[in-house]
Amino acid sequence: MRMRARASMLFDTLRPAAVLLGVALAPGCGYHVAGRGDRIPPDVKTIAVPAFVNHTHQYQLEHRLAAALTREFIERTRFRVTANPAEADAVLKGTVEDVRSGVVAFDLTTGRATTLQIQVTTAVELVDLHSQKAIFANPSYIFREEYQVSPNTSALFAEDQPALDRLARDLARTLVTAILENF
């Protein structure tokens, strides 16, 4: 019984040391906080996010995407963000390739569309301006957003523009995560 008490006391004494050792060794095992931008070269301090090139007829979509991406980089990263590539270490280039919309759901009694979906296809590339190499690239980045259509034509409200705003925010959030984690 006495030997068991000594072992228990020794275990209780060594437990805090074992926990501290585990915490100290964890960073060396590859564990880190997500979203720090470790995949981006250390000499990149400023990222330029100019307006995307827009190959579609969707008015001002390129500016919505650039604004949402700028906001997301500012809120989630340590990088300084500018619109001017001449003031940056890296530039996020983008092209809006396609915008499509289609019916997702119908009202069975009237046959009218009740839910529509808008899809935006972009090509994006984050280029290190020091080495002229791509840090991240996706030539076919696709995002979708659904929105409801009012059944009352007298109270018709164009919901496609707020849907594009939501799409731009979601695209920015996902794209910044993909860049930081290099997916």
Contact map, one row per residue, 1 for C-alpha under 8 A:
111110000000000000000000000000000000000000000000000000000000000000000000000000000000000000000000000000000000000000000000000000000000000000000000000000000000000000000000000000000000000
111111000000000000000000000000000000000000000000000000000000000000000000000000000000000000000000000000000000000000000000000000000000000000000000000000000000000000000000000000000000000
111111100000000000000000000000000000000000000000000000000000000000000000000000000000000000000000000000000000000000000000000000000000000000000000000000000000000000000000000000000000000
111111110000000000000000000000000000000000000000000000000000000000000000000000000000000000000000000000000000000000000000000000000000000000000000000000000000000000000000000000000000000
111111111000000000000000000000000000000000000000000000000000000000000000000000000000000000000000000000000000000000000000000000000000000000000000000000000000000000000000000000000000000
011111111100000000000000000000000000000000000000000000000000000000000000000000000000000000000000000000000000000000000000000000000000000000000000000000000000000000000000000000000000000
001111111110000000000000000000000000000000000000000000000000000000000000000000000000000000000000000000000000000000000000000000000000000000000000000000000000000000000000000000000000000
000111111111000000000000000000000000000000000000000000000000000000000000000000000000000000000000000000000000000000000000000000000000000000000000000000000000000000000000000000000000000
000011111111100000000000000000000000000000000000000000000000000000000000000000000000000000000000000000000000000000000000000000000000000000000000000000000000000000000000000000000000000
000001111111110000000000000000000000000000000000000000000000000000000000000000000000000000000000000000000000000000000000000000000000000000000000000000000000000000000000000000000000000
000000111111111000000000000000000000000000000000000000000000000000000000000000000000000000000000000000000000000000000000000000000000000000000000000000000000000000000000000000000000000
000000011111111100000000000000000000000000000000000000000000000000000000000000000000000000000000000000000000000000000000000000000000000000000000000000000000000000000000000000000000000
000000001111111110000000000000000000000000000000000000000000000000000000000000000000000000000000000000000000000000000000000000000000000000000000000000000000000000000000000000000000000
000000000111111111000000000000000000000000000000000000000000000000000000000000000000000000000000000000000000000000000000000000000000000000000000000000000000000000000000000000000000000
000000000011111111100000000000000000000000000000000000000000000000000000000000000000000000000000000000000000000000000000000000000000000000000000000000000000000000000000000000000000000
000000000001111111110000000000000000000000000000000000000000000000000000000000000000000000000000000000000000000000000000000000000000000000000000000000000000000000000000000000000000000
000000000000111111111000000000000000000000000000000000000000000000000000000000000000000000000000000000000000000000000000000000000000000000000000000000000000000000000000000000000000000
000000000000011111111100000000000000000000000000000000000000000000000000000000000000000000000000000000000000000000000000000000000000000000000000000000000000000000000000000000000000000
000000000000001111111110000000000000000000000000000000000000000000000000000000000000000000000000000000000000000000000000000000000000000000000000000000000000000000000000000000000000000
000000000000000111111111000000000000000000000000000000000000000000000000000000000000000000000000000000000000000000000000000000000000000000000000000000000000000000000000000000000000000
000000000000000011111111100000000000000000000000000000000000000000000000000000000000000000000000000000000000000000000000000000000000000000000000000000000000000000000000000000000000000
000000000000000001111111110000000000000000000000000000000000000000000000000000000000000000000000000000000000000000000000000000000000000000000000000000000000000000000000000000000000000
000000000000000000111111111000000000000000000000000000000000000000000000000000000000000000000000000000000000000000000000000000000000000000000000000000000000000000000000000000000000000
000000000000000000011111111000000000000000000000000000000000000000000000000000000000000000000000000000000000000000000000000000000000000000000000000000000000000000000000000000000000000
000000000000000000001111111110000000000000000000000000000000000000000000000000000000000000000000000000000000000000000000000000000000000000000000000000000000000000000000000000000000000
000000000000000000000111111111100000000000000000000000000000000000000000000000000000000000000000000000000000000000000000000000000000000000000000000000000000000000000000000000000000000
000000000000000000000011111111110000000000000000000000000000000000000000000000000000000000000000000000000000000000000000000000000000000000000000000000000000000000000000000000000000000
000000000000000000000000111111100000000000000000000000000000000000000000000000000000000000000000000000000000000000000000000000000000000000000000000000000000000000000000000000000000000
000000000000000000000000111111100000000000000000000000000000000000000000000000000000000000000000000000000000000000000000000000000000000000000000000000000000000000000000000000000000000
000000000000000000000000011111110000000000000000000000000000000000000000000000000000000000000000000000000000000000000000000000000000000000000000000000000000000000000000000000000000000
000000000000000000000000011111111000000000000000000000000000000000000000000000000000000000000000000000000000000000000000000000000000000000000000000000000000000000000000000000000000000
000000000000000000000000001001111100000000000000000000000000000000000000000000000000000000000000000000000000000000000000000000000000000000000000000000000000000000000000000000000000000
000000000000000000000000000000111111000000000000000000000000000000000000000000000000000000000000000000000000000000000000000000000000000000000000000000000000000000000000000000000000000
000000000000000000000000000000011111000000000000000000000000000000000000000000000000000000000000000000000000000000000000000000000000000000000000000000000000000000000000000000000000100
000000000000000000000000000000001111110000000000000000000000000000000000000110000000000000000000000000000000000000000000000000000000000000000000000000000000000000000000000000001001100
000000000000000000000000000000001111110000000000000000000000000000000000000011000000000000000000000000000000000000000000000000000000000000000000000000000000000000000000000000000001000
000000000000000000000000000000000011111100000000000000000000000000000000000010000000000000000000000000000000000000000000000000000000000000000000000000000000000000000000000000000011100
000000000000000000000000000000000011111111000000000000000000000000000000000000000000000000000000000000000000000000000000000000000000000000000000000000000000000000000000000000000001100
000000000000000000000000000000000000111110000000000000000000000000000000000000000000000000000000000000000000000000000000000000000000001000000000000000000000000000000000000000000011110
000000000000000000000000000000000000111111010000000000000000000000000000000000000000000000000000000000000000000000000000000000000000001000000000000000000000000000000000000000000001000
000000000000000000000000000000000000011111110000000000000000000000000000000000000000000000000000000000000000000000000000000000000000000000000000000000000000000000000000000000000000000
000000000000000000000000000000000000010111111000000000000000000000000000000000000000000000000000000000000000000000000000000000000000000000000000000000000000000000000000000000000000000
000000000000000000000000000000000000000011111000000000000000000000000000000000000000000010000000000000000000000000000000000000000000000000000000000000000000000000000000000000000000000
000000000000000000000000000000000000000111111110000000000000000000000000000000100000000011000000000000000000000000000000000000010000000000000000000000000000000000000000000000000000000
000000000000000000000000000000000000000001111110000000000000000000000000000001110000000110000000000000000000000000000000000000000000000000000000000000000000000000000000000000000000000
000000000000000000000000000000000000000000011111000000000000000000000000000000111100001111000000000000000000000000000000000000000000000000000000000000000000000000000000000000000000000
000000000000000000000000000000000000000000011111100000000000000000000000000000111100100111110000000000000000000000000000000000000000000000000000000000000000000000000000000000000000000
000000000000000000000000000000000000000000000111110000000000000000000000000000001111101111110000000000000000000000000000000000000000000000000000000000000000000000000000000000000000000
000000000000000000000000000000000000000000000011111000000000000001001100000000001111100000111000000000000000000000000000000000000000000000000000000000000000000000000000000000000000000
000000000000000000000000000000000000000000000001111100000000000001000000000000000111100000111000000000000000000000000000000000000000000000000000000000000000000000000000000000000000000
000000000000000000000000000000000000000000000000111110000000011011000000000000000010000000000100000000000000000000000000000000000000000000000000000000000000000000000000000000000000000
000000000000000000000000000000000000000000000000011111000000011011000000000000000000000000001111000000000000000000000000000000000000000000000000000000000000000000000000000000000000000
000000000000000000000000000000000000000000000000001111100000010000000000000000000000000000000111000000000000000000000000000000000000000000000000000000000000000000000000000000000000000
000000000000000000000000000000000000000000000000000111111000110000000000000000000000000000000011100000000000000000000000000000000000000000000000000000000000000000000000000000000000000
000000000000000000000000000000000000000000000000000011111000000000000000000000000000000000000011110000000000000000000000000000000000000000000000000000000000000000000000000000000000000
000000000000000000000000000000000000000000000000000001111100000000000000000000000000000000000001111000000000000000000000000000000000000000000000000000000000000000000000000000000000000
000000000000000000000000000000000000000000000000000001111110000000000000000000000000000000000000000000000000000000000000000000000000000000000000000000000000000000000000000000000000000
000000000000000000000000000000000000000000000000000000011111100000000000000000000000000000000000001000000000000000000000000000000000000000000000000000000000000000000000000000000000000
000000000000000000000000000000000000000000000000000000001111100000000000000000000000000000000000000000000000000000000000000000000000000000000000000000000000000000000000000000000000000
000000000000000000000000000000000000000000000000000000000111111100000000000000000000000000000000000000000000000000000000000000000000000000000000000000000000000000000000000000000000000
000000000000000000000000000000000000000000000000000001000111111110000000000000000000000000000000000000000000000000000000000000000000000000000000000000000000000000010000000000000000000
000000000000000000000000000000000000000000000000001111000001111111000000000000000000000000000011000000000000000000000000000000000000000000000000000000000000000000000000000000000000000
000000000000000000000000000000000000000000000000001100000001111111100000000000000000000000000000000000000000000000000000000000000000000000000000000000000000000000000000000000000000000
000000000000000000000000000000000000000000000000000000000001111111110000000000000000000000000000000000000000000000000000000000000000000000000000000000000000000000001001000000000000000
000000000000000000000000000000000000000000000000001100000000111111111000000000000000000000000000000000000000000000000000000000000000000000000000000000000000000000000001101100000000000
000000000000000000000000000000000000000000000000111100000000011111111100000000000000000000000000000000000000000000000000000000000000000000000000000000000000000000000000000000000000000
000000000000000000000000000000000000000000000000000000000000001111111110000000000000000000000000000000000000000000000000000000000000000000000000000000000000000000000000000000000000000
000000000000000000000000000000000000000000000000000000000000000111111111000000000000000000000000000000000000000000000000000000000000000000000000000000000000000000000001100100000000000
000000000000000000000000000000000000000000000000100000000000000011111111100000000000000000000000000000000000000000000000000000000000000000000000000000000000000000000000100110010000000
000000000000000000000000000000000000000000000000100000000000000001111111110000001100000000000000000000000000000000000000000000000000000000000000000000000000000000000000000000000000000
000000000000000000000000000000000000000000000000000000000000000000111111111000000000000000000000000000000000000000000000000000000000000000000000000000000000000000000000000000000000000
000000000000000000000000000000000000000000000000000000000000000000011111111100000000000000000000000000000000000000000000000000000000000000000000000000000000000000000000000110010000000
000000000000000000000000000000000000000000000000000000000000000000001111111111101000000000000000000000000000000000000000000000000000000000000000000000000000000000000000000000010000000
000000000000000000000000000000000000000000000000000000000000000000000111111111111000000000000000000000000000000000000000000000000000000000000000000000000000000000000000000000000000000
000000000000000000000000000000000000000000000000000000000000000000000011111110000000000000000000000000000000000000000000000000000000000000000000000000000000000000000000000000000000000
000000000000000000000000000000000010000000000000000000000000000000000001111111000000000000000000000000000000000000000000000000000000000000000000000000000000000000000000000000000000000
000000000000000000000000000000000011100000000000000000000000000000000000111111100000000000000000000000000000000000000000000000000000000000000000000000000000000000000000000000000000000
000000000000000000000000000000000001000000001000000000000000000000000000110111110000000000000000000000000000000000000000000000000000000000000000000000000000000000000000000000000000000
000000000000000000000000000000000000000000011110000000000000000000000000110011111000000000000000000000000000000000000000000000000000000000000000000000000000000000000000000000000000000
000000000000000000000000000000000000000000001110000000000000000000000000010001111100000000000000000000000000000000000000000000000000000000000000000000000000000000000000000000000000000
000000000000000000000000000000000000000000000111100000000000000000000100110000111110000100000000000000000000000000000000000000000000000000000000000000000000000000000000000000000000000
000000000000000000000000000000000000000000000111110000000000000000000100000000011111101100000000000000000000000000000000000000000000000000000000000000000000000000000000000000000000000
000000000000000000000000000000000000000000000001111000000000000000000000000000001111100000000000000000000000000000000000000000000000000000000000000000000000000000000000000000000000000
000000000000000000000000000000000000000000000001110000000000000000000000000000000111111100000000000000000000000000000000000000000000000000000000000000000000000000000000000000000000000
000000000000000000000000000000000000000000000011110000000000000000000000000000000111111111100000000000000000000000000000000000000000000000000000000000000000000000000000000000000000000
000000000000000000000000000000000000000000000000000000000000000000000000000000000001111100000000000000000000000000000000000000000000000000000000000000000000000000000000000000000000000
000000000000000000000000000000000000000000000101000000000000000000000000000000000101111110000000000000000000000000000000000000000000000000000000000000000000000000000000000000000000000
000000000000000000000000000000000000000000001111000000000000000000000000000000001101111111100000000000000000000000000000000000001000000000000000000000000000000000000000000000000000000
000000000000000000000000000000000000000000111111000000000000000000000000000000000000101111100000000000000000000000000000000000011100000000000000000000000000000000000000000000000000000
000000000000000000000000000000000000000000010111000000000000000000000000000000000000100111110000000000000000000000000000000001111100000000000000000000000000000000000000000000000000000
000000000000000000000000000000000000000000000011110000000000000000000000000000000000100111111000000000000000000000000000000001111000000000000000000000000000000000000000000000000000000
000000000000000000000000000000000000000000000011110000000000000000000000000000000000000001111100000000000000000000000000000111100000000000000000000000000000000000000000000000000000000
000000000000000000000000000000000000000000000000110100000000000000000000000000000000000000111110000000000000000000000000000111100000000000000000000000000000000000000000000000000000000
000000000000000000000000000000000000000000000000001110000000000000000000000000000000000000011111000000000000000000000000011110000000000000000000000000000000000000000000000000000000000
000000000000000000000000000000000000000000000000000111100000010000000000000000000000000000001111100000000000000000000000011100000000000000000000000000000000000000000000000000000000000
000000000000000000000000000000000000000000000000000111110000010000000000000000000000000000000111111000000000000000000001111000000000000000000000000000000000000000000000000000000000000
000000000000000000000000000000000000000000000000000001110000000000000000000000000000000000000011111000000000000000000001111000000000000000000000000000000000000000000000000000000000000
000000000000000000000000000000000000000000000000000000110000000000000000000000000000000000000001111100000000000000000011110000000000000000000000000000000000000000000000000000000000000
000000000000000000000000000000000000000000000000000000010100000000000000000000000000000000000001111110000000000000000111100000000000000000000000000000000000000000000000000000000000000
000000000000000000000000000000000000000000000000000000000000000000000000000000000000000000000000011111000000000000000111000000000000000000000000000000000000000000000000000000000000000
000000000000000000000000000000000000000000000000000000000000000000000000000000000000000000000000001111100000000000011110000000000000000000000000000000000000000000000000000000000000000
000000000000000000000000000000000000000000000000000000000000000000000000000000000000000000000000000111110000000000011100000000000000000000000000000000000000000000000000000000000000000
000000000000000000000000000000000000000000000000000000000000000000000000000000000000000000000000000011111100000011111000000000000000000000000000000000000000000000000000000000000000000
000000000000000000000000000000000000000000000000000000000000000000000000000000000000000000000000000001111100000011111000000000000000000000000000000000000000000000000000000000000000000
000000000000000000000000000000000000000000000000000000000000000000000000000000000000000000000000000000111110000011110000000000000000000000000000000000000000000000000000000000000000000
000000000000000000000000000000000000000000000000000000000000000000000000000000000000000000000000000000111111001111100000000000000000000000000000000000000000000000000000000000000000000
000000000000000000000000000000000000000000000000000000000000000000000000000000000000000000000000000000001111111111000000000000000000000000000000000000000000000000000000000000000000000
000000000000000000000000000000000000000000000000000000000000000000000000000000000000000000000000000000000111111100000000000000000000000000000000000000000000000000000000000000000000000
000000000000000000000000000000000000000000000000000000000000000000000000000000000000000000000000000000000011111000000000000000000000000000000000000000000000000000000000000000000000000
000000000000000000000000000000000000000000000000000000000000000000000000000000000000000000000000000000000011111100000000000000000000000000000000000000000000000000000000000000000000000
000000000000000000000000000000000000000000000000000000000000000000000000000000000000000000000000000000000111111110000000000000000000000000000000000000000000000000000000000000000000000
000000000000000000000000000000000000000000000000000000000000000000000000000000000000000000000000000000000111011111000000000000000000000000000000000000100000000000000000000000000000000
000000000000000000000000000000000000000000000000000000000000000000000000000000000000000000000000000000111110001111110000000000000000000000000000000010000000000000000000000000000000000
000000000000000000000000000000000000000000000000000000000000000000000000000000000000000000000000000000111110000111110000000000000000000000000000000111100000000000000000000000000000000
000000000000000000000000000000000000000000000000000000000000000000000000000000000000000000000000000000111100000011111000000000000000000000000000011110000000000000000000000000000000000
000000000000000000000000000000000000000000000000000000000000000000000000000000000000000000000000000011111000000011111100000000000000000000000000011110000000000000000000000000000000000
000000000000000000000000000000000000000000000000000000000000000000000000000000000000000000000000000011110000000000111110000000000000000000000001111000000000000000000000000000000000000
000000000000000000000000000000000000000000000000000000000000000000000000000000000000000000000000001111000000000000011111000000000000000000000001110000000000000100110000000000000000000
000000000000000000000000000000000000000000000000000000000000000000000000000000000000000000000000011110000000000000001111100000000000000000000111100000000000000000000000000000000000000
000000000000000000000000000000000000000000000000000000000000000000000000000000000000000000000001111100000000000000000111110000000000000000000111000000000000000000000000000000000000000
000000000000000000000000000000000000000000000000000000000000000000000000000000000000000000000001111000000000000000000011111000000000000000011110000000000000000000000000000000000000000
000000000000000000000000000000000000000000000000000000000000000000000000000000000000000000000111110000000000000000000001111100000000000000111100000000000000000000000000000000000000000
000000000000000000000000000000000000000000000000000000000000000000000000000000000000000000000111100000000000000000000000111110000000000011111000000000000000000000000000000000000000000
000000000000000000000000000000000000000000000000000000000000000000000000000000000000000000011110000000000000000000000000011111000000000011111000000000000000000000000000000000000000000
000000000000000000000000000000000000000000000000000000000000000000000000000000000000000000011100000000000000000000000000001111100000011111100000000000000000000000000000000000000000000
000000000000000000000000000000000000000000000000000000000000000000000000000000000000000001111000000000000000000000000000000111110000011110000000000000000000000000000000000000000000000
000000000000000000000000000000000000000000000000000000000000000000000000000000000000000001111000000000000000000000000000000011111001111100000000000000000000000000000000000000000000000
000000000000000000000000000000000000000000010000000000000000000000000000000000000000000011100000000000000000000000000000000001111111111000000000000000000000000000000000000000000000000
000000000000000000000000000000000000000000000000000000000000000000000000000000000000000111100000000000000000000000000000000000111111100000000000000000000000000000000000000000000000000
000000000000000000000000000000000000000000000000000000000000000000000000000000000000000011000000000000000000000000000000000000011111000000000000000000000000000000000000000000000000000
000000000000000000000000000000000000000000000000000000000000000000000000000000000000000000000000000000000000000000000000000000011111100000000000000000000000000000000000000000000000000
000000000000000000000000000000000000000000000000000000000000000000000000000000000000000000000000000000000000000000000000000000111111110000000000000000000000000000000000000000000000000
000000000000000000000000000000000000000000000000000000000000000000000000000000000000000000000000000000000000000000000000000000111011111000000000000000000000000000000000000000000000000
000000000000000000000000000000000000000000000000000000000000000000000000000000000000000000000000000000000000000000000000000011110001111110000000000000000000000000000000000000000000000
000000000000000000000000000000000000001100000000000000000000000000000000000000000000000000000000000000000000000000000000000011110000111110000000000000000000000000000000000000000010000
000000000000000000000000000000000000000000000000000000000000000000000000000000000000000000000000000000000000000000000000000011100000011111000000000000000000000000000000000000000010010
000000000000000000000000000000000000000000000000000000000000000000000000000000000000000000000000000000000000000000000000001111000000011111100000000000000000000000000000000000000000000
000000000000000000000000000000000000000000000000000000000000000000000000000000000000000000000000000000000000000000000000001110000000000111111000000000000000000000000000000000000000000
000000000000000000000000000000000000000000000000000000000000000000000000000000000000000000000000000000000000000000000000011110000000000011111000000000000000000000000000000000000000000
000000000000000000000000000000000000000000000000000000000000000000000000000000000000000000000000000000000000000000000000111100000000000001111100000000000000000000000000000000000000000
000000000000000000000000000000000000000000000000000000000000000000000000000000000000000000000000000000000000000000000000111100000000000001111110000000000000000000000000000000000000000
000000000000000000000000000000000000000000000000000000000000000000000000000000000000000000000000000000000000000000000011110000000000000000011111000000000000000000000000000000000000000
000000000000000000000000000000000000000000000000000000000000000000000000000000000000000000000000000000000000000000000011100000000000000000001111100000000000000000000010001000000000000
000000000000000000000000000000000000000000000000000000000000000000000000000000000000000000000000000000000000000000001111000000000000000000000111110000000000000000000010000000000000000
000000000000000000000000000000000000000000000000000000000000000000000000000000000000000000000000000000000000000000001110000000000000000000000011111000000000000000110110000000000000000
000000000000000000000000000000000000000000000000000000000000000000000000000000000000000000000000000000000000000000111100000000000000000000000001111100000000000000100000000000000000000
000000000000000000000000000000000000000000000000000000000000000000000000000000000000000000000000000000000000000000111000000000000000000000000000111110000000001100100000000000000000000
000000000000000000000000000000000000000000000000000000000000000000000000000000000000000000000000000000000000000001110000000000000000000000000000011111000000001000000000000000000000000
000000000000000000000000000000000000000000000000000000000000000000000000000000000000000000000000000000000000000011110000000000000000000000000000001111100001111000000000000000000000000
000000000000000000000000000000000000000000000000000000000000000000000000000000000000000000000000000000000000000001000000000000000000000000000000000111111011100000000000000000000000000
000000000000000000000000000000000000000000000000000000000000000000000000000000000000000000000000000000000000000101000000000000000000000000000000000011111001000000000000000000000000000
000000000000000000000000000000000000000000000000000000000000000000000000000000000000000000000000000000000000000000000000000000000000000000000000000001111111000000000000000000000000000
000000000000000000000000000000000000000000000000000000000000000000000000000000000000000000000000000000000000000000000000000000000000000000000000000001111111000000000000000000000000000
000000000000000000000000000000000000000000000000000000000000000000000000000000000000000000000000000000000000000000000000000000000000000000000000000000011111000000000000000000000000000
000000000000000000000000000000000000000000000000000000000000000000000000000000000000000000000000000000000000000000000000000000000000000000000000000001011111100000000000000000000000000
000000000000000000000000000000000000000000000000000000000000000000000000000000000000000000000000000000000000000000000000000000000000000000000000000011111111110000000000000000000000000
000000000000000000000000000000000000000000000000000000000000000000000000000000000000000000000000000000000000000000000000000000000000000000000000000011000011111000000000000000000000000
000000000000000000000000000000000000000000000000000000000000000000000000000000000000000000000000000000000000000000000000000000000000000000000000000010000001111110000000000000000000000
000000000000000000000000000000000000000000000000000000000000000000000000000000000000000000000000000000000000000000000000000000000000000000000000001110000000111111100000000000000000000
000000000000000000000000000000000000000000000000000000000000000000000000000000000000000000000000000000000000000000000100000000000000000000000000001000000000011111110000000000000000000
000000000000000000000000000000000000000000000000000000000000000000000000000000000000000000000000000000000000000000000000000000000000000000000000000000000000011111111000000000000000000
000000000000000000000000000000000000000000000000000000000000000000000000000000000000000000000000000000000000000000000000000000000000000000000000000000000000001111111100000000000000000
000000000000000000000000000000000000000000000000000000000000000000000000000000000000000000000000000000000000000000000100000000000000000000000000111000000000001111111110000000000000000
000000000000000000000000000000000000000000000000000000000000100000000000000000000000000000000000000000000000000000000100000000000000000000000000100000000000000111111111000000000000000
000000000000000000000000000000000000000000000000000000000000000100000000000000000000000000000000000000000000000000000000000000000000000000000000000000000000000011111111100000000000000
000000000000000000000000000000000000000000000000000000000000000000000000000000000000000000000000000000000000000000000000000000000000000000000000100000000000000001111111110000000000000
000000000000000000000000000000000000000000000000000000000000000000000000000000000000000000000000000000000000000000000000000000000000000000000011100000000000000000111111111000000000000
000000000000000000000000000000000000000000000000000000000000000110010000000000000000000000000000000000000000000000000000000000000000000000000000000000000000000000011111111100000000000
000000000000000000000000000000000000000000000000000000000000000010011000000000000000000000000000000000000000000000000000000000000000000000000000000000000000000000001111111110000000000
000000000000000000000000000000000000000000000000000000000000000000000000000000000000000000000000000000000000000000000000000000000000000000000000000000000000000000000111111111000000000
000000000000000000000000000000000000000000000000000000000000000010000000000000000000000000000000000000000000000000000000000000000000000000000010000000000000000000000011111111100000000
000000000000000000000000000000000000000000000000000000000000000010011001000000000000000000000000000000000000000000000000000000000000000000000000000000000000000000000001111111110000000
000000000000000000000000000000000000000000000000000000000000000000001001000000000000000000000000000000000000000000000000000000000000000000000000000000000000000000000000111111111000000
000000000000000000000000000000000000000000000000000000000000000000000000000000000000000000000000000000000000000000000000000000000000000000000000000000000000000000000000011111111100000
000000000000000000000000000000000000000000000000000000000000000000000000000000000000000000000000000000000000000000000000000000000000000000000000000000000000000000000000001111111110000
000000000000000000000000000000000000000000000000000000000000000000001001100000000000000000000000000000000000000000000000000000000000000000000000000000000000000000000000000111111111000
000000000000000000000000000000000010000000000000000000000000000000000000000000000000000000000000000000000000000000000000000000000000000000000000000000000000000000000000000011111111100
000000000000000000000000000000000000000000000000000000000000000000000000000000000000000000000000000000000000000000000000000000000000000000000000000000000000000000000000000001111111111
000000000000000000000000000000000000101000000000000000000000000000000000000000000000000000000000000000000000000000000000000000000000001100000000000000000000000000000000000000111111111
000000000000000000000000000000000011111100000000000000000000000000000000000000000000000000000000000000000000000000000000000000000000000000000000000000000000000000000000000000011111110
000000000000000000000000000000000110111000000000000000000000000000000000000000000000000000000000000000000000000000000000000000000000000000000000000000000000000000000000000000001111111
000000000000000000000000000000000000001000000000000000000000000000000000000000000000000000000000000000000000000000000000000000000000000100000000000000000000000000000000000000000111111
000000000000000000000000000000000000000000000000000000000000000000000000000000000000000000000000000000000000000000000000000000000000000000000000000000000000000000000000000000000110111
